[in-house]
Amino acid sequence: MNEIRILSGIGDKGPACMQLRVNGKTWLLDCGHGPEANAHFDPDWLEGADAVFITHDHIDHIGGAAYAVEAGLPIYATAQTAKALPPAAEVRPLPEQGVVDIEGIGLTTGRNGHALGGIWMHFDIGEGLFYSGDWSEESHWFAFDAPPPAATAILDCSYHLDSIPQRDRFMALDRLIDSLPGQVLLPVPPSGRAGEIALHLVNRFGLDAVILDPECRSALRAALASDGLNPRAQEIAPLLERGDLEDARFLICDTPNADGGAAWGYARAWRESGRLGQDAHVVFTGHMTAHARGICSVPGGYFQRWNVHPPLGDQIKMLRRLKAKRFAPAFCSAPEDYLVEDALGAEVFMHESIPL
């Protein structure tokens, strides 16, 4: 029997890992670790697996890939996502947009609007299975492709029932940073919202006000050389040709929770020098781990969401576009809340296996 089951990623913003059984094969969709440090990939999830499919290169979707490589499993991913895999990975390339045949099963992929090289997956099984991974339709940086209909969907519901659109997020972020004197550090995933935040700040404050750390420059250089970005993305190209400018007002740096990389270096230096909360500030814009929450618990740390996942309105729109009959609300802490949302128009499933 063909069926789908969520091994991890239901009931919290935890490692993404779905188990698809089809035509006697067992495939894992994503193999994440984190984002919390204690949220590990469980190697037991690989038991009986024949292959792994990865939607994008963020740690909560790819962080357990080393276990799949050690087990000798082939890994299906786009060329961009494959760059984040261990060197020994047996990569089987997927298109960012297109249809491929995987052992007799049609797989349609499309750009997910969330990460460089990131895709959603639609399997031609029964009445269709859609796995969104992470996705966004509001990005001014990444492209998004609409998927075909699917009766069963595993949907990114990271923002739960939050319905605030990106335009309101822009205004709230602008109000916050306008109130902060001195420098502002924005920790980001380089292949995620780094470019879009840079574009927003450059448009408001000019090129000289913004710097990117080397990790972000490298990721954005690859992004600007690829297809599928908004043409406006080229406006930040001059940022990629210069080194760090310590006196720039806005610092866009890896890592997203300031627990490593240049973001951690700046946050630690500012705290130790007494600047944090005075003329230096850290603004987090995505999911915050315990480390980020710790920084926000003292003066100088702030949180202002930047939408990189779908608000409730886009979740509903996706279900209607898919003509979904059933869906799993993934990556949120209270999926049971969707059981009483009449507007969804689809049955909710969570931990059980669903026949396809």
Legacy VTK file of the C-alpha trace (Angstrom):
# vtk DataFile Version 3.0
C-alpha trace
ASCII
DATASET POLYDATA
POINTS 356 float
0.000 0.000 0.000
1.243 3.472 -0.855
1.189 5.782 2.165
2.766 8.887 3.727
3.696 9.358 7.394
5.304 12.240 9.249
8.250 10.956 11.263
9.288 14.401 12.499
8.037 17.932 11.969
4.565 17.714 13.460
3.888 19.448 16.772
6.975 21.672 16.765
9.420 23.598 14.601
11.606 20.516 14.578
13.580 18.409 12.117
11.703 17.777 8.892
11.436 14.106 7.943
8.534 12.414 6.123
8.307 8.739 5.171
6.779 7.908 1.795
6.097 4.258 0.975
5.393 3.744 -2.706
5.527 0.680 -4.962
7.404 -1.296 -2.308
10.019 1.467 -1.845
10.584 3.661 1.210
11.639 7.236 0.553
12.407 9.934 3.104
11.385 13.481 2.273
13.936 15.728 4.021
16.297 14.688 6.808
16.642 17.646 9.127
18.410 18.528 12.350
17.309 21.341 14.657
16.730 24.210 14.504
17.077 23.815 18.287
20.457 22.339 19.227
18.825 19.407 21.022
16.520 18.514 18.113
18.568 15.789 16.461
18.024 13.714 13.359
17.241 10.162 14.462
19.272 7.620 12.427
16.494 5.080 13.073
14.368 7.050 10.590
16.638 5.660 7.877
15.721 2.049 8.673
14.440 0.430 5.483
14.875 3.614 3.452
15.840 3.331 -0.217
16.449 7.016 -0.979
16.248 10.523 0.469
14.732 13.605 -1.174
15.737 17.059 0.126
13.753 20.229 -0.543
16.393 22.841 0.392
19.615 23.435 2.275
18.418 24.834 5.618
19.606 22.768 8.555
16.163 21.645 9.724
15.693 19.987 6.313
19.227 18.830 5.417
21.092 18.621 8.745
20.896 14.821 8.996
22.178 14.162 5.466
25.498 12.796 6.747
23.627 9.799 8.166
22.063 9.115 4.770
25.477 9.359 3.124
26.965 6.986 5.696
24.134 4.545 4.984
24.965 4.669 1.262
21.570 6.063 0.244
21.112 8.087 -2.925
20.037 11.680 -2.281
17.753 13.543 -4.677
18.269 17.321 -4.598
18.740 20.312 -6.872
22.269 21.225 -7.907
22.262 24.219 -5.564
21.034 22.219 -2.565
23.553 19.467 -3.321
26.385 21.933 -2.651
25.517 21.689 1.053
25.754 17.880 1.114
28.823 15.960 2.337
31.354 15.403 -0.476
30.722 11.645 -0.534
26.998 12.036 -1.205
25.532 10.053 -4.087
23.565 12.915 -5.610
20.759 12.375 -8.086
19.876 15.788 -9.504
16.391 17.256 -9.470
15.287 20.245 -11.561
14.184 23.434 -9.854
11.227 23.384 -12.255
10.214 20.293 -14.144
8.945 16.729 -14.204
11.119 13.646 -13.743
10.440 9.942 -13.475
11.770 8.269 -10.322
11.399 4.487 -10.573
8.072 4.793 -12.357
6.719 7.654 -10.211
6.281 11.097 -11.731
7.796 13.857 -9.600
7.017 17.493 -10.389
9.168 20.175 -8.765
8.854 23.942 -8.552
10.683 26.808 -6.908
9.545 27.356 -3.329
10.110 31.098 -2.856
12.064 30.389 0.329
15.679 29.413 -0.373
18.210 29.384 -3.185
17.679 26.121 -5.079
14.728 25.272 -2.841
11.800 23.314 -4.258
8.430 21.869 -3.395
7.638 18.295 -4.518
4.510 16.844 -6.107
4.375 13.059 -6.478
2.010 11.551 -9.032
0.639 8.938 -6.660
-3.100 8.278 -6.437
-4.792 11.680 -6.530
-1.478 13.434 -5.918
0.817 14.084 -2.955
2.204 17.587 -2.367
5.071 18.228 0.048
5.796 21.922 0.395
8.945 21.764 2.518
9.242 25.440 3.478
7.619 27.882 1.073
6.638 31.520 0.608
4.638 33.386 -2.013
5.530 36.850 -0.655
9.222 37.018 -1.489
10.580 39.933 -3.527
13.778 37.936 -3.983
13.018 34.266 -4.683
10.678 32.952 -7.359
7.664 30.779 -6.571
5.943 28.329 -8.929
2.365 27.209 -8.370
1.972 23.413 -7.993
-0.598 21.152 -9.676
-3.587 19.788 -7.729
-3.044 17.137 -5.047
-5.568 15.481 -2.757
-2.997 15.019 0.043
-0.701 17.800 1.222
1.990 18.206 3.869
2.005 21.937 4.308
4.459 24.380 5.848
2.466 25.969 8.686
5.456 27.396 10.565
3.523 30.588 11.312
0.530 28.622 12.635
-2.631 30.776 12.450
-0.745 34.075 12.111
-2.331 36.011 9.242
-0.080 39.116 9.098
1.113 39.708 5.493
4.627 40.735 4.486
3.705 44.347 3.706
2.798 44.840 7.379
6.057 43.141 8.411
7.986 45.661 6.296
6.349 48.579 8.071
6.922 47.114 11.530
10.606 46.442 10.813
11.052 49.971 9.480
9.517 51.447 12.616
11.825 49.387 14.808
15.100 50.140 13.036
14.207 53.837 12.732
14.028 53.910 16.537
17.468 52.339 17.070
20.552 54.575 17.222
23.851 53.367 15.801
24.491 49.987 14.171
22.026 47.168 13.638
23.015 43.529 13.139
20.541 41.313 11.287
21.486 37.614 11.641
20.274 35.611 8.621
20.629 32.316 6.754
22.793 33.330 3.747
20.776 31.276 1.257
17.493 32.477 2.739
16.365 35.999 3.548
19.826 37.657 3.386
19.296 39.022 -0.125
15.745 40.169 0.417
16.589 42.064 3.605
19.610 43.604 1.871
17.390 44.716 -1.013
14.885 46.287 1.362
17.541 48.183 3.332
19.414 49.339 0.216
16.190 50.746 -1.204
15.540 52.682 2.011
19.021 53.739 3.092
21.343 53.334 0.093
24.226 50.995 -0.680
26.682 52.611 1.717
24.470 51.828 4.708
24.631 48.036 4.278
27.361 45.394 4.498
27.275 41.628 3.999
29.618 39.167 5.676
31.655 36.807 3.436
29.162 33.929 3.807
26.285 36.121 2.674
28.311 37.626 -0.176
29.168 34.147 -1.443
25.572 32.919 -1.262
24.163 36.025 -2.921
26.779 35.974 -5.667
25.563 32.459 -6.531
21.960 33.618 -6.339
22.470 36.546 -8.706
24.126 34.209 -11.213
21.147 31.852 -11.176
17.745 31.997 -12.842
14.468 32.815 -11.209
15.209 35.857 -9.064
13.270 39.092 -9.274
15.123 41.418 -11.711
15.313 43.982 -8.891
17.719 41.648 -7.094
20.569 43.024 -9.214
20.292 46.304 -7.296
22.419 44.846 -4.502
25.202 43.610 -6.806
27.629 46.376 -5.709
27.478 45.022 -2.139
29.189 41.836 -3.330
32.283 43.601 -4.602
33.480 45.164 -1.374
34.800 43.888 1.922
33.459 44.563 5.375
32.863 48.183 6.278
32.874 48.368 10.058
31.108 51.738 10.105
28.110 50.681 7.996
24.826 51.041 9.802
23.340 47.653 8.873
25.280 44.384 9.114
23.678 41.342 7.452
25.507 38.262 8.683
25.396 34.482 9.061
24.203 32.710 11.311
20.422 33.257 11.709
20.457 32.790 15.503
23.825 34.522 16.076
25.191 31.302 17.556
28.093 31.120 15.096
29.734 32.913 12.203
30.095 36.662 11.878
26.761 37.350 13.603
28.007 35.709 16.790
31.303 37.559 16.516
29.617 40.959 16.327
27.042 40.186 19.040
29.736 38.942 21.425
32.057 41.892 20.741
29.256 44.398 21.260
28.195 42.766 24.517
31.753 42.618 25.873
32.439 46.255 24.923
29.208 47.508 26.480
27.837 48.705 23.140
24.924 46.256 22.994
21.759 48.175 23.761
23.542 51.529 23.460
24.747 52.213 19.916
24.621 48.598 18.687
21.577 46.342 18.388
20.680 42.847 17.173
17.382 42.311 15.331
16.268 38.727 14.714
13.748 38.186 11.925
13.142 34.404 11.849
12.647 31.411 14.109
14.657 31.973 17.288
16.502 29.206 19.136
17.362 29.404 22.822
20.561 31.289 21.953
18.693 34.011 20.079
16.045 34.225 22.776
18.830 34.754 25.286
20.138 37.756 23.346
16.617 39.157 23.156
16.254 38.856 26.942
18.756 41.702 27.483
18.753 45.302 26.229
19.832 45.501 22.619
18.135 42.320 21.391
14.910 42.469 19.388
12.614 40.277 17.337
10.638 41.442 14.326
9.385 38.735 11.999
10.171 38.821 8.302
7.841 36.442 6.497
9.680 33.548 4.870
6.841 31.083 5.505
3.177 31.413 4.514
0.767 33.343 6.734
-2.624 31.762 7.285
-4.168 33.389 4.222
-1.568 31.815 1.942
-1.976 28.438 3.641
-5.693 28.550 2.851
-5.024 29.733 -0.701
-2.622 26.837 -1.238
-5.137 24.247 -0.022
-7.740 25.658 -2.393
-5.261 25.764 -5.287
-4.367 22.115 -4.646
-8.021 21.118 -4.203
-6.686 19.219 -1.194
-8.933 16.754 0.604
-6.555 16.274 3.550
-3.425 17.960 4.850
-0.903 17.876 7.655
-0.048 21.258 9.268
3.721 20.813 9.608
6.405 22.691 11.562
4.107 24.410 14.080
3.738 23.743 17.800
-0.042 23.327 17.934
-1.282 21.533 14.797
-4.416 20.502 16.671
-5.647 24.106 16.370
-6.271 23.459 12.681
-8.911 20.886 13.573
-11.399 23.681 14.268
-10.505 25.994 11.362
-13.560 25.778 9.104
-12.011 27.939 6.376
-9.433 25.288 5.453
-11.853 23.040 3.601
-9.664 19.958 4.075
-9.387 17.213 6.667
-6.438 17.482 9.066
-4.099 14.568 9.752
-1.102 14.480 12.035
0.816 11.413 13.256
-1.073 8.673 11.481
-0.116 7.062 8.171
-2.299 8.240 5.300
-2.999 5.942 2.327
-2.399 7.517 -1.075
LINES 1 357
356 0 1 2 3 4 5 6 7 8 9 10 11 12 13 14 15 16 17 18 19 20 21 22 23 24 25 26 27 28 29 30 31 32 33 34 35 36 37 38 39 40 41 42 43 44 45 46 47 48 49 50 51 52 53 54 55 56 57 58 59 60 61 62 63 64 65 66 67 68 69 70 71 72 73 74 75 76 77 78 79 80 81 82 83 84 85 86 87 88 89 90 91 92 93 94 95 96 97 98 99 100 101 102 103 104 105 106 107 108 109 110 111 112 113 114 115 116 117 118 119 120 121 122 123 124 125 126 127 128 129 130 131 132 133 134 135 136 137 138 139 140 141 142 143 144 145 146 147 148 149 150 151 152 153 154 155 156 157 158 159 160 161 162 163 164 165 166 167 168 169 170 171 172 173 174 175 176 177 178 179 180 181 182 183 184 185 186 187 188 189 190 191 192 193 194 195 196 197 198 199 200 201 202 203 204 205 206 207 208 209 210 211 212 213 214 215 216 217 218 219 220 221 222 223 224 225 226 227 228 229 230 231 232 233 234 235 236 237 238 239 240 241 242 243 244 245 246 247 248 249 250 251 252 253 254 255 256 257 258 259 260 261 262 263 264 265 266 267 268 269 270 271 272 273 274 275 276 277 278 279 280 281 282 283 284 285 286 287 288 289 290 291 292 293 294 295 296 297 298 299 300 301 302 303 304 305 306 307 308 309 310 311 312 313 314 315 316 317 318 319 320 321 322 323 324 325 326 327 328 329 330 331 332 333 334 335 336 337 338 339 340 341 342 343 344 345 346 347 348 349 350 351 352 353 354 355
